[in-house]
Amino acid sequence: MNTVDVARRHELILQSLRQGRRVGVGALAELVQASEMTVRRDLDVLERDGLLRRVRGAAVGMLTGEETPYAARARQRLEAKRRIGHAVAELLDDGETVVLDGGTTTLEVARRLTDRRVTVLPLSLHSVDVLRTADQVRVVLPGGELRPGELAFGGPLTLYAFQVMRFDTVVLGCCGLSAANGVSAHDLAEVAVKRAAVDASARVVAAVDSSKLGRTAFGRVCPAREVDVLVTDEDAPEDEVARLRKAGVEVRLV
């Protein structure tokens, strides 16, 4: 099977194990339409990433906290994130200066910028790794402390970067986006960095898959009206899209 099939299997397995449920290998094999041997190999991989716990003949989910770990999010809604990444990259002009937020959706944007002539300040080492060998991309690093797992920059050194630089566009990721409560994230240090990036940028483009719409996380980044463009997928709830458009956000469905 190709990597897309593997990613989809992993996504389905993790979805079935939400809230600490115990699910047998046989049931998982039926769910993902694969052999039990294949499922056992998948469970080994997911257990190594700390996303589940193996028990005799079954697996138990471990994703019960508020924020889903990066390793799990990297396996979720991949096709939608790839479409969003492509669409956001199309919004950026050659020569632009861009802040690229951390997260799995913005990572797909980074992958679409490797042959573009842009200046990028990535807020995650995941994006740095993608862009570091791109000949035409000028990569500017913010400094600061790295958040484990996310590998996102944070702290006073990161915030200082936005005091001395200005950008054409920030490509913003988030944990939640709603017309009522705006852009939000779980980690407060990350909230501060996102807020500083918004303040330092002339345009705010939110790259957010539809599962985040209508949700609100612990820390508020900015009101919805400060988002110029939202790029999301076609599964976005129509009522929330309508409310965001009424708030002045240009919403693009891909």
N, C-alpha and C positions, 0 to 999 in steps of 0.2 A: 504493500500500500504506500501511496505517496504521503508527503508530510502534511498535506491538508487533511487527509483522512485521519491521520494520527491526532492532529490538533482537534478535530471534531470529536473523535472518541474521548479524548481527555476532557473536553468541555462537557460532553454528555455525562461522563462518569462523575465529575465534580458537581454537576447540577443535581444528580440523583442522590448525592451524599450530603446535601445541605442540612443544616441544623443538627449535625452529629448523627445522622441516621446510619444504621448498619444495613448494608445491602450485600447479598450473596454474589459470588462470582458468576454463577449461572444466570442470575437475573441481569447482571451487568452485560454479560455476553449477548443475551437476547436483545437488550436495549440498544447496543451499538452494532449489532449484526456482525459479530466477530467470534472467533473461537475462544474458549476459556483460556487456552494457552496464551493467546494474544492479549486478552484482558489481564492476565496475571503479570505479563511483562509491563503493560501500561500501569498497573498498580504499583509495581516496583519503582518505576520512574516517578510517579506522583508521590509516593512515600518518601523517596530521597529528597524531594523538594519540600517536604513537610506539609503536604496538602491533605494527607489522609493517613490512617493507621491500619496496617494489615492485621487481621485476626483470622482464625482458622476458617477457611472457605468463604471469607467475606472481607469487606473493608468498612471502616468507620470514618465519616467525614470529620474534619477538624476546623472547618472554616465557619466558626460560630461568632467571631468578633465583629466589630463594626466595620472595619476596613478589610477588604479582601486583599490578601498578599499579592505582591507583584507577580510572582510565579504563576498564580492562578489566573490573574487578569490577562496575562500574556497568552493564555489558552482560550480566552472567551471572545466570541463574536469577531473572529479574525477577518472574515470576508468583509464585514461591515467596516471595520477599522481600516482595512486596506483601501476601500472605496473613499472613505473620509480622507485618508492621507493623500490620496491622489488629487481629490478635489481641492483640498486646502493648498497643496503645492501649486496648483493652477492659479490660485488667487495671488500668489507672490510674484512680483516682477524681478527680473534680473537687476542686480545692483541694490536691492533692498537690504536694510539691516533688520534682522529678525531675532526676537527672543523665542526660543523653542522650549516650552515647558516640559517637565518630566511626565512620564506616564506611557502607557502602552499604545494609545491612539496617536499621540504626538510622535512616538517612535516611527510610526508608519509615514508620517510627514517627512521625517529625517531621511528615510529610505528613498523618498521621491525627490530629494534635493541634491543628491550626490553628483549630478551632472549640471547643476545650475550655478550661475555666478551670483552668489549672495554672501553676505556676512551674517554669521549665525552665532548667537550666544546660547549654547545648550545648557539647560538646567539639570541635566542628568548625564551620568557617564554612559548610559546605554546609547544615547544619541551621539555622544562624543565618539564612541567606538565606531558607529556607522559613518560619521562624517570625516574622521581624521585622515583618511586616505583620498578624499575627494579633491581633485586638483584645483577646481575653480572655487571651492567653498573656503572662505576665510573663517576660521573657527576662533572665537574669543572665549576664553574660559573665565568664569566669574570668581573662582576661589570659594573657600568656605568649607564647612564640614559636610561629610557624606552621610546621608541617612541609610542605614543598612537595608538591604533588599531592594529598595527603590533606587539606590545610588543617586539620589537627588541632592543637589547642593543646597545648603541652608546656613543660617547664622549671620553674624554681623558682616563678615567679609563679602558674602553674597549680596546682602542688602546694599553695601557700599558701592558695588558695581553699578547699581541703578541711580546712584547719586552723581556719578561722573560720566554716564553714557546715556544717550537717547536713541530710540529705535523707531523704525517705520511701523513695524507690526509685532505684536506678541501673539503667538499661537498658544492658546491657553487650554490646558486640560483641567478636569475637575472631578470631584466625587458626586456632585449634585448640581443641577441647574434647573431653576424654576422661575416663572415670572414673578411669583410672590416673594421669594427669598433670594433670588439672584444666584451667583456662582458661589459654591461652597466646597470645602475640603475638610478631611478629618484631622490632619496634623496641623497644629497651630503655627509651628515654625514654617511649614510649607505655605500656609495661608499668608503669612507676612511677605514671603518672597513673591508669591503671585500678585499680591496687592502692589508691591513695589514695581513689578514688571508692567502691570497695567498703567500705573502712573507715569512710567518712563516711555510709554509707547503711544504713537499717534493713532494706531488702529488696533482693535482687539478682535481677534478671530478665535472663536471657541471651537475646538475639535472634540466633539463629545458624541459617543454612541448613544442610541436611544434609551438604553437601560438606565442612564443617569438622569433623564429628563423627568421633571416633577419631583425629584428627590432633594432633600436638604441634609447636608452633613453638619458637623459640629461647628466649624469655623466659617464665617462669612467672608468672602473675598471682595465681592463688589455687587451692586445691584444689577439686574438684568439690563437696564437701560444703558449701561456702560459697555455692553457687548455690541459691537458693530455688526458682526456676521457670525451666525451659528451654522456650522456644517455638521449634519447628523445623518442618520440612515433613515430609510423609508418606513421603518417600524415605529418611528416617533409617534407618540399619542397625539391625535389631531387636536384635542382640546388644549393641550399644553402648547403646541405649536401656534395655535391661534392666539393664545394669551401672550406668548413671547413676541409675536408679530405686532400685537396691539401695543406692547411696551416699547416698540421701535427697533426690535432686533430683525435684521434680515436673515431669514432662515432658508437654508439650502438643503434639500433632501437628496441623498445620493444612494 
